[in-house]
Structure formats: C-alpha cells, structure tokens
Amino acid sequence: MSDQVQTFQIGDLELELQTSSEVFCPNLTTSRIAQTIEGIEGKDVLDLGCGCGPLAIFLAKHGAAKVTAVDVVPRAAQIAAENVKRHGLEDKVTVHCGDLFAPIADQKFDVIVNDVSGIAELPGRAAGWYPKDVPTGGEDGANVVIRMFQNVKNHLNPGGVLYFATSSLSNVQRILDGANEYLGQKIEELGAFRIPFSKELTDVIDELTKLCEQGAVSFEAKRSRYLWTLSVFRVQMP
Ligand SMILES: C[S@@+](CC[C@H](N)C(=O)[O-])C[C@H]1O[C@@H](n2cnc3c(N)ncnc32)[C@H](O)[C@@H]1O
C-alpha cells in the first residue's frame, strides 16, 4: 500500500491529488471526460464513481454550485474527501461511500457525471488500472453501468443531463442497449478518442482477441499497434 501526491492534467486544469495503490488512479479517460463536459455553472452535480475525486474537484472549480461525489470503495471516498480539503472545496463538495445511488437515495441533481467502472475484468486488471479491491464492470464490463441506468432517472431533475463514457474494452453495444431501454431519450455522442494499448494490454492480446470474438470487447489493429476507443455521451431529460 502506498500513497503519494501527484499532479494530473484533468481537462484544462492541472490538479495536485493524493492517490493510493488501493484506488483507481486518474488517467487519460478522466481528462477526456472532463474536457467534454459543458454547462455546469451554477448546477447541482453528482460525480458517480469518483475515485480519488478528480472530476468532483474539476466540476467544483468550473462553477458547479454544489458537487456530491460517491464511490463504493471506502479508501477512495476517504482520499477524495482529503483531496477536496487539499483544494479548499469542503463548502461545495460532499463525498459519500456506497453502491451507486444508495448513499444519496432521496437526492436529485441537475447534472450527473457517471464514471463508475465500465471495463471488462480482464483488461481492467491486466492494464493495472483496477487494483484488486476496486470492482470492474464484470466479465464484459457492462454490469455496473447498466445498474446505474436502471435508477438514474430517479435522480435527475427535470431537464437534467447525464454524461457517461464507454470503453471499447467492454461490451459497448450492451451498455448502449441498456441506455436506450432505461433512459428512453436521445443519446448524443460527444466525442470518440482512439487510445493506443499500453504494453500491459498488448501482453494479453491473445486473451483480448478471444474476448473480442465473444463480443465482450472490441479494438482495432493498425499496423503493429492496437487501439481501443473511449466515447463520451450525453443524455438530456425532458
Ligand atoms: C473508472 S474509475 C473512475 C474514478 C475517477 N472518476 C477517476 O477518473 O479517477 C471507476 C470508479 O467507480 C467506482 N465504482 C465501481 N463500482 C461502483 C459502484 N457500484 N458504486 C459507486 N462507485 C463504484 C470504482 O471504485 C472506481 O473508483
């Protein structure tokens, strides 16, 4: 177990954050989600799957009136609260620990930024992104995100907005089918980013190819490189 303080580029901000080998460490996905979010000034925002808190802090610094952050891993919620203090944002940001909406059962938000684990078990662990006590999205990566879709409408104010991302290292079709089934609104794709495999991912290419054949993940091969795709989506409620 080791904790350290590092500087991360999150969207247009450089943020100093405490991290730990026990929790998810902010990465390029975090930053891409941050740079895609718009219109949060004065809004009541939920950061779901907050990890050590990068998006909650980003949202608070970009004018959200109030930010609520939730993570199921107790150590992540604890470190997120410490990072909120580090940035002097305790008046604006509240952190809870629990499964999805359980700790905020009666609350509604103007904007929900969903970043709960949406990656298949094998690449999530192999890439080193998911320490052993951080849950992934299961065999095809879709389980937690679909559970989120089942309940999210109960937590959005009229006219509220949900942002969510998909990784092609999960079953994107099952996730989008879930979004269509439970949200019943137009799903707008805001951006797609192709990201090269790390060495750790390339090392498990045979296993990933099998998962790809089963439809659990997808990726592209370009010359000698492999690329996965991160897409960011927005859904606006009536
Ligand atoms: C992709 S990481 C994102 C963390 C953070 N947003 C970041 O970018 O650094 C996914 C996070 O979702 C959390 N998570 C997984 N399942 C969850 C659940 N059922 N409820 C709440 N959080 C969950 C994990 O613990 C992890 O911190």
The ligand as a Gaussian input file, in Angstrom:
#p B3LYP/6-31G(d) Opt

LIG

0 1
 C      -13.018000       4.381000     -13.947000
 S      -12.842000       4.599000     -12.207000
 C      -13.092000       6.360000     -12.167000
 C      -12.573000       7.068000     -10.958000
 C      -12.457000       8.587000     -11.115000
 N      -13.638000       9.167000     -11.676000
 C      -11.258000       8.909000     -11.977000
 O      -11.435000       9.209000     -13.152000
 O      -10.143000       8.828000     -11.457000
 C      -14.358000       3.903000     -11.637000
 C      -14.686000       4.149000     -10.177000
 O      -16.026000       3.627000      -9.952000
 C      -16.044000       3.076000      -8.659000
 N      -17.176000       2.140000      -8.590000
 C      -17.266000       0.888000      -9.101000
 N      -18.457000       0.337000      -8.820000
 C      -19.157000       1.284000      -8.137000
 C      -20.464000       1.300000      -7.568000
 N      -21.268000       0.249000      -7.644000
 N      -20.865000       2.425000      -6.921000
 C      -20.041000       3.511000      -6.820000
 N      -18.779000       3.532000      -7.331000
 C      -18.345000       2.435000      -7.990000
 C      -14.691000       2.413000      -8.501000
 O      -14.371000       2.177000      -7.170000
 C      -13.774000       3.433000      -9.200000
 O      -13.250000       4.349000      -8.274000

